[in-house]
Structures are given as C-alpha cells and as structure tokens.
C-alpha cells in the first residue's frame, strides 16, 4: 500500500468575509440614505436591481413665488450660492455635485428667471422676492 502525503494546508486569510460584509453593509446604508433600495433579481442570487424606495417622490420639490416663478430646491441652493459669490467649481465642491450637474442647474435657473448671467439672476431674484433682503441691507436702503 502506497501512502500519499498531502501538502500542508494554507492558513486561511484573516476573515475576508467579514471585510466584504462590512463593505456591503456600508454600501447598502449609502444606497438607503440616497432614497433607493436594492432588490435581488429573480433568477440570480448575486445580482441586485437598484430602484427607488416606495413613498419616495420622483419629482423634484419646487417652490412657487408670488410672480409665478417656480424653482426647485436645488435651483434655490444654486441661487443662494451665486448670491454669495461662489464659482461653479466652489458650488460643486460645497454641494458634492459634478461640475456638469451644477452647469445644468444654472442653465435651468437662468432660463426660469430670464437672466443673462449671474449678476442678472441675483438681481432678478431680489427684485421678485425670491432671495430675501438682509436686515442690514434694508436699513441702509
């Protein structure tokens, strides 16, 4: 009878499953906080479909002003940022958006206000009561 010897077993890595579980848990939390949910696909246990959670509205929240102008929450944020003199790059960094996304919001804001540029957009917003005047500015005027 010939006896064969097995090579020594490799030591197992230090709990790679725990690391993967931690990354997965963090990813799921991030997806949930963004208003989405993950659902397993019917035929594959390792594939998931990303979708909106129930009860989440797809339409952006808007605010209508006395003159009839209707702006989304994000457009109001853009208007506030440009009234403080921030550039598109600074706005993107502050709000955690891509530069192209900021430019898109700015184009829509200009179109809704009928503005040519940043100073004109801010001036129109103050004239229409979209941006409130500071108490200090009212006292000086």
DSSP file (Angstrom, degrees, kcal/mol; ACC not computed):
  #  RESIDUE AA STRUCTURE BP1 BP2  ACC     N-H-->O    O-->H-N    N-H-->O    O-->H-N    TCO  KAPPA ALPHA  PHI   PSI    X-CA   Y-CA   Z-CA
    1    1 A X              0   0    0      0, 0.0     2,-0.5     0, 0.0     0, 0.0   0.000 360.0 360.0 360.0 127.9    0.0    0.0    0.0
    2    2 A X        -     0   0    0      2,-0.0     2,-0.6     0, 0.0     0, 0.0  -0.787 360.0-150.6 -95.7 128.8    1.4    3.3   -1.1
    3    3 A X        -     0   0    0     -2,-0.5     2,-0.3     2,-0.0     0, 0.0  -0.865   8.1-156.6-102.5 127.1    0.7    6.1    1.3
    4    4 A X        -     0   0    0     -2,-0.6     2,-0.4     0, 0.0    -2,-0.0  -0.765   7.4-142.6-100.5 147.0    0.4    9.6   -0.2
    5    5 A X        -     0   0    0     -2,-0.3     2,-0.3     3,-0.0     3,-0.0  -0.877  11.1-134.8-108.6 141.8    1.0   12.7    1.8
    6    6 A X        -     0   0    0     -2,-0.4     3,-0.1     1,-0.1     2,-0.1  -0.666  27.4-107.0 -89.9 146.5   -1.0   15.9    1.4
    7    7 A X        -     0   0    0     -2,-0.3     3,-0.1     1,-0.1    -1,-0.1  -0.405  51.2 -86.6 -66.9 152.7    0.7   19.2    1.2
    8    8 A X        -     0   0    0      1,-0.1    -1,-0.1    -2,-0.1     2,-0.1  -0.323  50.6-105.3 -61.2 141.9    0.3   21.3    4.3
    9    9 A X        -     0   0    0      1,-0.1     2,-0.2    -3,-0.1    -1,-0.1  -0.396  32.8-115.7 -68.7 141.5   -2.9   23.3    4.3
   10   10 A X        -     0   0    0     -2,-0.1     2,-0.2     1,-0.1    -1,-0.1  -0.509  32.7-106.9 -73.8 145.1   -2.6   27.0    3.7
   11   11 A X        -     0   0    0     -2,-0.2     2,-0.1     1,-0.1    -1,-0.1  -0.528  39.8-112.7 -69.3 141.4   -3.6   29.3    6.6
   12   12 A X        -     0   0    0     -2,-0.2    -1,-0.1     1,-0.1     3,-0.0  -0.442  35.2-100.1 -73.9 148.0   -6.9   30.9    5.8
   13   13 A X        -     0   0    0      1,-0.1     2,-1.8    -2,-0.1     3,-0.3  -0.212  50.7 -83.0 -63.8 161.6   -6.9   34.7    5.3
   14   14 A X  S    S-     0   0    0      1,-0.2    -1,-0.1     2,-0.1    -3,-0.0  -0.492  85.6 -58.6 -73.3  87.5   -7.9   36.9    8.2
   15   15 A X     >  +     0   0    0     -2,-1.8     4,-1.2     1,-0.1     3,-0.5   0.862  63.9 175.9  43.3  63.3  -11.7   36.8    7.8
   16   16 A X  H  > S+     0   0    0     -3,-0.3     4,-2.4     1,-0.2     5,-0.2   0.829  78.2  62.8 -63.4 -28.1  -12.1   38.2    4.3
   17   17 A X  H  > S+     0   0    0      1,-0.2     4,-2.7     2,-0.2    -1,-0.2   0.897  99.0  53.5 -63.3 -39.0  -15.9   37.5    4.5
   18   18 A X  H  > S+     0   0    0     -3,-0.5     4,-2.1     2,-0.2    -1,-0.2   0.890 108.8  49.2 -63.2 -38.7  -16.1   40.0    7.4
   19   19 A X  H  X S+     0   0    0     -4,-1.2     4,-2.4     2,-0.2    -2,-0.2   0.934 112.1  47.8 -65.6 -45.6  -14.5   42.7    5.4
   20   20 A X  H  X S+     0   0    0     -4,-2.4     4,-2.8     1,-0.2    -2,-0.2   0.903 111.0  51.6 -62.3 -40.9  -16.8   42.1    2.4
   21   21 A X  H  X S+     0   0    0     -4,-2.7     4,-2.6     2,-0.2    -1,-0.2   0.898 109.6  49.7 -62.7 -40.4  -19.8   42.1    4.8
   22   22 A X  H  X S+     0   0    0     -4,-2.1     4,-2.3     2,-0.2    -2,-0.2   0.919 112.6  46.5 -64.6 -43.6  -18.7   45.5    6.2
   23   23 A X  H  X S+     0   0    0     -4,-2.4     4,-2.5     2,-0.2    -2,-0.2   0.921 113.8  49.0 -64.0 -43.9  -18.3   47.0    2.7
   24   24 A X  H  X S+     0   0    0     -4,-2.8     4,-2.7     2,-0.2    -2,-0.2   0.914 110.8  50.0 -61.5 -43.8  -21.7   45.6    1.7
   25   25 A X  H  X S+     0   0    0     -4,-2.6     4,-2.1     2,-0.2    -1,-0.2   0.910 112.1  47.7 -62.7 -43.0  -23.3   46.9    4.8
   26   26 A X  H  X S+     0   0    0     -4,-2.3     4,-2.2     2,-0.2    -1,-0.2   0.901 112.3  50.0 -64.0 -40.8  -21.8   50.4    4.2
   27   27 A X  H  X S+     0   0    0     -4,-2.5     4,-2.6     2,-0.2    -2,-0.2   0.932 110.4  49.3 -63.5 -45.8  -22.9   50.3    0.5
   28   28 A X  H  X S+     0   0    0     -4,-2.7     4,-2.5     1,-0.2    -1,-0.2   0.884 110.5  50.9 -61.7 -39.0  -26.4   49.3    1.5
   29   29 A X  H  X S+     0   0    0     -4,-2.1     4,-2.6     2,-0.2    -1,-0.2   0.907 110.4  49.4 -64.5 -41.3  -26.6   52.2    4.0
   30   30 A X  H  X S+     0   0    0     -4,-2.2     4,-1.4     2,-0.2    -2,-0.2   0.917 112.0  47.9 -63.4 -44.2  -25.4   54.7    1.4
   31   31 A X  H  <>S+     0   0    0     -4,-2.6     5,-2.2     1,-0.2     4,-0.2   0.916 112.9  48.9 -62.1 -43.9  -28.0   53.4   -1.1
   32   32 A X  H ><5S+     0   0    0     -4,-2.5     3,-1.7     1,-0.2    -2,-0.2   0.915 108.8  52.0 -63.1 -45.1  -30.7   53.6    1.5
   33   33 A X  H 3<5S+     0   0    0     -4,-2.6    -1,-0.2     1,-0.3    -2,-0.2   0.783 104.6  57.9 -63.9 -26.8  -29.7   57.2    2.6
   34   34 A X  T 3<5S-     0   0    0     -4,-1.4    -1,-0.3    -3,-0.2    -2,-0.2   0.474 124.2-103.6 -82.3  -1.7  -29.9   58.3   -1.0
   35   35 A X  T < 5S+     0   0    0     -3,-1.7    18,-1.7     1,-0.3     2,-0.2   0.679  83.8 113.5  91.4  18.2  -33.5   57.2   -1.2
   36   36 A X  E   < -A   52   0A   0     -5,-2.2    -1,-0.3    16,-0.2     2,-0.3  -0.688  47.9-150.9-116.5 170.9  -33.0   53.9   -3.1
   37   37 A X  E     -A   51   0A   0     14,-3.4    14,-2.4    -2,-0.2     2,-0.5  -0.949  11.5-131.6-137.5 159.6  -33.4   50.3   -2.4
   38   38 A X  E     -A   50   0A   0     -2,-0.3     2,-0.4    12,-0.2    12,-0.2  -0.947  21.5-176.4-114.0 132.1  -31.8   47.0   -3.6
   39   39 A X  E     -A   49   0A   0     10,-2.1    10,-3.1    -2,-0.5     2,-0.1  -0.994  28.3-116.8-127.6 133.9  -33.8   44.1   -4.6
   40   40 A X  E     -A   48   0A   0     -2,-0.4     8,-0.3     8,-0.2     5,-0.1  -0.401  33.9-112.6 -66.4 143.5  -32.4   40.7   -5.7
   41   41 A X        -     0   0    0      6,-2.3     3,-0.3     3,-0.6     6,-0.2  -0.442  28.2-114.7 -71.6 153.4  -33.1   39.7   -9.2
   42   42 A X  S    S+     0   0    0      1,-0.2    -1,-0.1    -2,-0.1     3,-0.1   0.825 107.2  29.6 -62.7 -34.0  -35.5   36.7   -9.5
   43   43 A X  S    S+     0   0    0      1,-0.2     2,-0.5     2,-0.0    -1,-0.2   0.530 114.2  57.2-108.3  -6.0  -33.0   34.3  -11.1
   44   44 A X    >   -     0   0    0     -3,-0.3     3,-0.9     3,-0.2    -3,-0.6  -0.973  55.9-163.0-131.9 119.6  -29.6   35.3   -9.8
   45   45 A X  T 3  S+     0   0    0     -2,-0.5    -1,-0.1     1,-0.2    -3,-0.0   0.623  92.3  52.0 -77.2 -11.1  -28.9   35.5   -6.1
   46   46 A X  T 3  S+     0   0    0     -6,-0.0     2,-0.4     2,-0.0    -1,-0.2   0.424  95.6  80.4-103.9   0.9  -25.8   37.6   -6.7
   47   47 A X    <   -     0   0    0     -3,-0.9    -6,-2.3    -6,-0.2     2,-0.3  -0.878  58.4-169.4-111.4 141.2  -27.4   40.3   -8.8
   48   48 A X  E     -A   40   0A   0     -2,-0.4     2,-0.5    -8,-0.3    -8,-0.2  -0.927  16.0-137.4-128.9 152.1  -29.4   43.2   -7.5
   49   49 A X  E     -A   39   0A   0    -10,-3.1   -10,-2.1    -2,-0.3     2,-0.5  -0.928  16.9-140.3-110.1 131.6  -31.6   45.9   -9.0
   50   50 A X  E     +A   38   0A   0     -2,-0.5     2,-0.3   -12,-0.2   -12,-0.2  -0.791  36.7 153.1 -91.8 128.0  -31.4   49.4   -7.8
   51   51 A X  E     -A   37   0A   0    -14,-2.4   -14,-3.4    -2,-0.5     2,-0.1  -0.973  46.9 -84.6-150.8 163.5  -34.7   51.2   -7.5
   52   52 A X  E     -A   36   0A   0     -2,-0.3   -16,-0.2   -16,-0.3     2,-0.1  -0.425  47.3-114.4 -68.7 142.3  -36.5   54.0   -5.7
   53   53 A X    >   -     0   0    0    -18,-1.7     3,-1.6     1,-0.1    -1,-0.1  -0.427  41.5 -91.3 -71.3 152.8  -38.0   53.1   -2.3
   54   54 A X  T 3  S+     0   0    0      1,-0.2    -1,-0.1    -2,-0.1     3,-0.1  -0.364 112.3  29.4 -63.1 143.6  -41.7   53.2   -2.1
   55   55 A X  T 3  S+     0   0    0      1,-0.3     2,-0.5    -3,-0.1    -1,-0.2   0.336  88.1 123.3  88.7  -8.3  -43.1   56.5   -0.9
   56   56 A X    <   -     0   0    0     -3,-1.6    -1,-0.3   -21,-0.1     2,-0.3  -0.761  59.9-131.5 -89.2 130.2  -40.2   58.5   -2.4
   57   57 A X        -     0   0    0     -2,-0.5     4,-0.1     1,-0.1    -1,-0.0  -0.592   9.9-158.3 -80.7 137.9  -41.3   61.1   -4.9
   58   58 A X  S    S+     0   0    0     -2,-0.3     2,-0.2     2,-0.1    -1,-0.1   0.772  70.4  87.6 -83.3 -27.5  -39.5   61.3   -8.3
   59   59 A X  S    S-     0   0    0      1,-0.1    -2,-0.1     3,-0.0     2,-0.1  -0.508  87.1-113.6 -75.1 136.8  -40.5   64.9   -8.9
   60   60 A X        -     0   0    0     -2,-0.2     2,-0.3     1,-0.1    -1,-0.1  -0.405  35.8-105.1 -66.5 145.3  -38.1   67.5   -7.5
   61   61 A X        -     0   0    0     -4,-0.1    12,-1.8    -2,-0.1     2,-0.3  -0.551  45.3-167.0 -72.8 132.3  -39.6   69.6   -4.8
   62   62 A X  E     -B   72   0B   0     -2,-0.3     2,-0.4    10,-0.2    10,-0.2  -0.815  17.0-149.1-122.4 160.0  -40.5   73.0   -6.1
   63   63 A X  E     -B   71   0B   0      8,-2.6     8,-2.2    -2,-0.3     2,-0.4  -0.998  12.0-148.5-129.5 130.0  -41.4   76.3   -4.6
   64   64 A X  E     -B   70   0B   0     -2,-0.4     6,-0.2     6,-0.2     2,-0.2  -0.814  14.3-154.3 -99.7 137.2  -43.7   78.8   -6.3
   65   65 A X    >   -     0   0    0      4,-2.6     3,-2.4    -2,-0.4    64,-0.1  -0.591  33.0 -95.9-108.2 170.4  -43.2   82.5   -5.7
   66   66 A X  T 3  S+     0   0    0      1,-0.3    63,-0.1    62,-0.2    -1,-0.0   0.804 122.3  54.1 -56.9 -34.3  -45.6   85.5   -6.0
   67   67 A X  T 3  S-     0   0    0     61,-0.3    -1,-0.3     2,-0.1     3,-0.1   0.458 122.2-103.5 -82.1   0.7  -44.5   86.3   -9.5
   68   68 A X  S <  S+     0   0    0     -3,-2.4     2,-0.2     1,-0.3    -2,-0.1   0.322  73.5 144.0  95.6  -8.0  -45.3   82.8  -10.7
   69   69 A X        -     0   0    0     59,-0.1    -4,-2.6    -5,-0.1     2,-0.5  -0.458  33.7-160.1 -66.1 133.8  -41.7   81.7  -10.9
   70   70 A X  E     +B   64   0B   0     -6,-0.2     2,-0.4    -2,-0.2    -6,-0.2  -0.968  13.1 177.9-121.9 116.8  -41.3   78.1   -9.8
   71   71 A X  E     -B   63   0B   0     -8,-2.2    -8,-2.6    -2,-0.5     2,-0.1  -0.912  24.6-124.4-121.0 144.9  -37.8   76.9   -8.7
   72   72 A X  E  >  -B   62   0B   0     -2,-0.4     4,-2.2   -10,-0.2   -10,-0.2  -0.345  32.7-106.2 -77.3 166.1  -36.7   73.5   -7.4
   73   73 A X  H  > S+     0   0    0    -12,-1.8     4,-1.9     1,-0.2     5,-0.1   0.901 122.5  51.1 -58.4 -41.8  -34.9   73.2   -4.1
   74   74 A X  H  > S+     0   0    0    -13,-0.2     4,-2.4     1,-0.2    -1,-0.2   0.886 107.8  51.6 -66.4 -38.9  -31.6   72.6   -5.9
   75   75 A X  H  > S+     0   0    0      1,-0.2     4,-2.5     2,-0.2    -1,-0.2   0.882 108.7  51.5 -65.5 -36.8  -32.1   75.7   -8.1
   76   76 A X  H  X S+     0   0    0     -4,-2.2     4,-2.3     2,-0.2    -1,-0.2   0.882 108.6  51.4 -65.3 -37.0  -32.7   77.7   -4.9
   77   77 A X  H  X S+     0   0    0     -4,-1.9     4,-2.4     2,-0.2    -2,-0.2   0.919 110.1  49.3 -63.2 -42.8  -29.4   76.3   -3.5
   78   78 A X  H  X S+     0   0    0     -4,-2.4     4,-2.7     1,-0.2     5,-0.2   0.924 110.7  50.2 -60.9 -44.7  -27.6   77.4   -6.7
   79   79 A X  H  X S+     0   0    0     -4,-2.5     4,-1.9     1,-0.2    -1,-0.2   0.903 110.7  49.3 -61.6 -42.4  -29.1   80.9   -6.4
   80   80 A X  H  X S+     0   0    0     -4,-2.3     4,-0.8     2,-0.2    -1,-0.2   0.909 111.7  49.4 -62.6 -42.6  -28.1   81.2   -2.8
   81   81 A X  H ><>S+     0   0    0     -4,-2.4     5,-2.0     1,-0.2     3,-0.6   0.912 111.9  46.4 -66.2 -42.9  -24.5   80.1   -3.6
   82   82 A X  H ><5S+     0   0    0     -4,-2.7     3,-1.4     1,-0.2    -1,-0.2   0.818 106.2  59.4 -71.9 -27.1  -24.1   82.5   -6.5
   83   83 A X  H 3<5S+     0   0    0     -4,-1.9    -1,-0.2     1,-0.3    -2,-0.2   0.751 103.8  53.0 -69.7 -20.5  -25.5   85.3   -4.4
   84   84 A X  T <<5S-     0   0    0     -4,-0.8    -1,-0.3    -3,-0.6    -2,-0.2   0.352 124.1-107.9 -91.6   4.6  -22.6   84.6   -2.0
   85   85 A X  T < 5 +     0   0    0     -3,-1.4    -3,-0.2     1,-0.2     2,-0.2   0.657  63.9 155.2  84.0  16.9  -20.2   84.9   -5.0
   86   86 A X      < -     0   0    0     -5,-2.0    -1,-0.2     1,-0.1     2,-0.1  -0.518  36.6-131.2 -80.8 146.8  -19.2   81.3   -5.3
   87   87 A X     >  -     0   0    0     -2,-0.2     4,-2.6     1,-0.1     5,-0.2  -0.358  30.5-101.0 -83.7 170.5  -18.0   79.9   -8.7
   88   88 A X  H  > S+     0   0    0      1,-0.2     4,-2.6     2,-0.2     5,-0.2   0.900 124.6  52.2 -59.9 -40.3  -19.3   76.7  -10.3
   89   89 A X  H  > S+     0   0    0      1,-0.2     4,-2.1     2,-0.2    -1,-0.2   0.913 110.9  46.8 -62.3 -42.7  -16.3   74.8   -9.0
   90   90 A X  H  > S+     0   0    0      2,-0.2     4,-2.6     1,-0.2    -2,-0.2   0.890 112.0  50.5 -67.1 -39.0  -16.9   76.0   -5.5
   91   91 A X  H  X S+     0   0    0     -4,-2.6     4,-2.8     2,-0.2     5,-0.2   0.927 109.4  51.4 -63.6 -44.2  -20.6   75.2   -5.7
   92   92 A X  H  X>S+     0   0    0     -4,-2.6     5,-2.1     1,-0.2     4,-1.0   0.910 113.4  44.7 -59.3 -43.1  -19.8   71.7   -6.9
   93   93 A X  H  <5S+     0   0    0     -4,-2.1    -1,-0.2     3,-0.2    -2,-0.2   0.906 114.3  49.1 -68.6 -41.2  -17.5   71.1   -4.0
   94   94 A X  H  <5S+     0   0    0     -4,-2.6    -2,-0.2     1,-0.2    -1,-0.2   0.913 121.0  34.0 -64.7 -44.1  -19.9   72.6   -1.4
   95   95 A X  H  <5S-     0   0    0     -4,-2.8    -1,-0.2    -5,-0.2    -2,-0.2   0.492 107.6-119.2 -93.7  -4.1  -22.9   70.6   -2.6
   96   96 A X  T  <5 +     0   0    0     -4,-1.0     2,-0.3    -5,-0.2    -3,-0.2   0.893  67.0 135.7  69.3  40.1  -21.0   67.4   -3.6
   97   97 A X      < -     0   0    0     -5,-2.1    -1,-0.2    -6,-0.2     2,-0.2  -0.761  60.5-100.2-116.5 162.0  -22.1   67.6   -7.2
   98   98 A X     >  -     0   0    0     -2,-0.3     4,-1.9     1,-0.1     3,-0.3  -0.517  34.0-118.5 -75.3 150.7  -20.3   67.1  -10.5
   99   99 A X  H  > S+     0   0    0      1,-0.2     4,-2.3     2,-0.2     5,-0.2   0.886 115.2  54.0 -59.2 -40.7  -19.4   70.4  -12.3
  100  100 A X  H  > S+     0   0    0      1,-0.2     4,-2.0     2,-0.2    -1,-0.2   0.854 106.0  53.5 -63.5 -34.0  -21.6   69.4  -15.3
  101  101 A X  H  > S+     0   0    0     -3,-0.3     4,-2.3     2,-0.2    -1,-0.2   0.912 108.2  49.5 -66.1 -42.4  -24.6   69.0  -12.9
  102  102 A X  H  X S+     0   0    0     -4,-1.9     4,-2.4     1,-0.2    -2,-0.2   0.923 110.0  51.2 -61.6 -44.1  -24.0   72.4  -11.5
  103  103 A X  H  X S+     0   0    0     -4,-2.3     4,-2.4     1,-0.2    -1,-0.2   0.884 109.0  51.4 -61.9 -38.6  -23.9   73.9  -15.0
  104  104 A X  H  X S+     0   0    0     -4,-2.0     4,-2.1     2,-0.2    -1,-0.2   0.935 110.7  47.4 -63.7 -46.3  -27.2   72.2  -15.9
  105  105 A X  H  X S+     0   0    0     -4,-2.3     4,-2.3     1,-0.2    -2,-0.2   0.887 111.5  51.9 -62.2 -38.2  -28.9   73.6  -12.8
  106  106 A X  H  X S+     0   0    0     -4,-2.4     4,-2.9     2,-0.2     5,-0.2   0.919 107.8  50.9 -65.9 -43.4  -27.5   77.0  -13.6
  107  107 A X  H  X S+     0   0    0     -4,-2.4     4,-2.3     1,-0.2    -1,-0.2   0.924 112.4  46.9 -59.4 -43.7  -28.8   76.9  -17.2
  108  108 A X  H  X S+     0   0    0     -4,-2.1     4,-2.4     2,-0.2    -1,-0.2   0.897 111.9  50.9 -65.1 -39.7  -32.3   75.9  -15.9
  109  109 A X  H  X S+     0   0    0     -4,-2.3     4,-2.2     2,-0.2     5,-0.2   0.936 110.8  48.0 -62.3 -47.6  -32.2   78.7  -13.3
  110  110 A X  H  X>S+     0   0    0     -4,-2.9     5,-2.3     1,-0.2     4,-1.8   0.910 112.2  50.1 -59.7 -42.7  -31.2   81.3  -15.8
  111  111 A X  H  <5S+     0   0    0     -4,-2.3    -2,-0.2    -5,-0.2    -1,-0.2   0.924 111.6  47.2 -63.7 -44.7  -34.0   80.2  -18.2
  112  112 A X  H  <5S+     0   0    0     -4,-2.4    -1,-0.2     1,-0.2    -2,-0.2   0.861 119.1  39.9 -66.6 -35.8  -36.7   80.3  -15.5
  113  113 A X  H  <5S-     0   0    0     -4,-2.2    -1,-0.2    -5,-0.2    -2,-0.2   0.689 105.9-125.2 -84.8 -18.3  -35.6   83.7  -14.3
  114  114 A X  T  <5 +     0   0    0     -4,-1.8     2,-0.2     1,-0.2    -3,-0.2   0.829  56.6 158.1  74.4  33.6  -35.0   85.1  -17.8
  115  115 A X      < -     0   0    0     -5,-2.3    -1,-0.2    -6,-0.2     3,-0.1  -0.609  42.7-156.3 -96.3 151.8  -31.5   86.0  -16.7
  116  116 A X  S    S-     0   0    0     -2,-0.2     2,-0.2     1,-0.2    -1,-0.1   0.809  74.2 -16.9 -89.1 -37.1  -28.4   86.6  -18.9
  117  117 A X  S  > S-     0   0    0     -7,-0.1     4,-2.4     1,-0.1    -1,-0.2  -0.840  84.1 -70.5-156.3-174.3  -25.7   85.9  -16.3
  118  118 A X  H  > S+     0   0    0     -2,-0.2     4,-2.5     1,-0.2     5,-0.2   0.938 124.8  46.7 -60.4 -52.4  -25.0   85.6  -12.6
  119  119 A X  H  > S+     0   0    0      1,-0.2     4,-2.5     2,-0.2    -1,-0.2   0.903 114.3  49.2 -59.7 -38.3  -25.4   89.2  -11.6
  120  120 A X  H  > S+     0   0    0      2,-0.2     4,-2.6     1,-0.2    -1,-0.2   0.893 110.1  51.1 -66.6 -39.6  -28.6   89.5  -13.5
  121  121 A X  H  X S+     0   0    0     -4,-2.4     4,-2.1     2,-0.2    -2,-0.2   0.918 112.5  45.9 -63.1 -44.2  -30.0   86.3  -12.0
  122  122 A X  H  X S+     0   0    0     -4,-2.5     4,-2.2     2,-0.2    -2,-0.2   0.920 113.0  49.8 -65.9 -43.5  -29.3   87.5   -8.5
  123  123 A X  H  X S+     0   0    0     -4,-2.5     4,-2.5    -5,-0.2    -2,-0.2   0.925 112.1  47.6 -61.3 -45.2  -30.7   91.0   -9.2
  124  124 A X  H  X S+     0   0    0     -4,-2.6     4,-2.2     1,-0.2     6,-0.3   0.880 109.7  53.8 -63.1 -37.9  -33.9   89.5  -10.6
  125  125 A X  H  <>S+     0   0    0     -4,-2.1     5,-2.1     2,-0.2     6,-1.5   0.892 111.0  45.4 -65.5 -39.2  -34.2   87.1   -7.6
  126  126 A X  H ><5S+     0   0    0     -4,-2.2     3,-0.8     4,-0.2    -2,-0.2   0.915 112.5  51.3 -68.7 -41.9  -34.0   90.1   -5.2
  127  127 A X  H 3<5S+     0   0    0     -4,-2.5    -2,-0.2     1,-0.2    -1,-0.2   0.877 113.3  44.6 -61.7 -38.0  -36.5   92.1   -7.3
  128  128 A X  T 3<5S-     0   0    0     -4,-2.2   -61,-0.3    -5,-0.2    -1,-0.2   0.467 114.5-113.9 -87.9  -2.3  -39.0   89.2   -7.3
  129  129 A X  T < 5S+     0   0    0     -3,-0.8    -3,-0.2    -4,-0.4    -4,-0.1   0.638  82.5 122.0  80.4  13.7  -38.6   88.4   -3.6
  130  130 A X  S   <S+     0   0    0     -5,-2.1     2,-0.6    -6,-0.3    -4,-0.2   0.913  76.6  42.9 -73.8 -43.3  -37.1   85.0   -4.2
  131  131 A X  S    S-     0   0    0     -6,-1.5    -2,-0.2    -9,-0.2    -1,-0.2  -0.912  95.1-129.6-100.4 125.3  -34.0   86.0   -2.3
  132  132 A X        -     0   0    0     -2,-0.6     2,-0.3    -3,-0.1    -6,-0.1  -0.471  19.9-116.5 -75.1 144.9  -34.8   87.9    0.9
  133  133 A X        -     0   0    0     -2,-0.1    -1,-0.1    -7,-0.1     2,-0.1  -0.587  32.1-114.0 -76.0 140.2  -33.1   91.1    1.6
  134  134 A X     >  -     0   0    0     -2,-0.3     4,-2.1     1,-0.1     5,-0.2  -0.381  20.5-119.1 -70.0 154.0  -30.9   91.1    4.7
  135  135 A X  H  > S+     0   0    0      1,-0.2     4,-1.9     2,-0.2     5,-0.1   0.852 115.7  54.8 -62.5 -33.9  -31.9   93.3    7.6
  136  136 A X  H  > S+     0   0    0      1,-0.2     4,-1.6     2,-0.2    -1,-0.2   0.916 108.1  48.1 -66.0 -41.9  -28.6   95.2    7.3
  137  137 A X  H  > S+     0   0    0      1,-0.2     4,-1.6     2,-0.2    -2,-0.2   0.867 110.2  52.2 -66.0 -36.3  -29.3   95.9    3.6
  138  138 A X  H  < S+     0   0    0     -4,-2.1    -1,-0.2     1,-0.2    -2,-0.2   0.873 108.0  51.5 -67.0 -36.3  -32.9   97.1    4.3
  139  139 A X  H  < S+     0   0    0     -4,-1.9    -1,-0.2     1,-0.2    -2,-0.2   0.865 111.0  47.7 -68.5 -35.8  -31.6   99.6    7.0
  140  140 A X  H  <        0   0    0     -4,-1.6    -1,-0.2     1,-0.2    -2,-0.2   0.814 360.0 360.0 -73.7 -30.3  -29.1  101.1    4.5
  141  141 A X     <        0   0    0     -4,-1.6    -1,-0.2    -5,-0.1    -2,-0.2   0.473 360.0 360.0 -79.7 360.0  -31.6  101.4    1.7
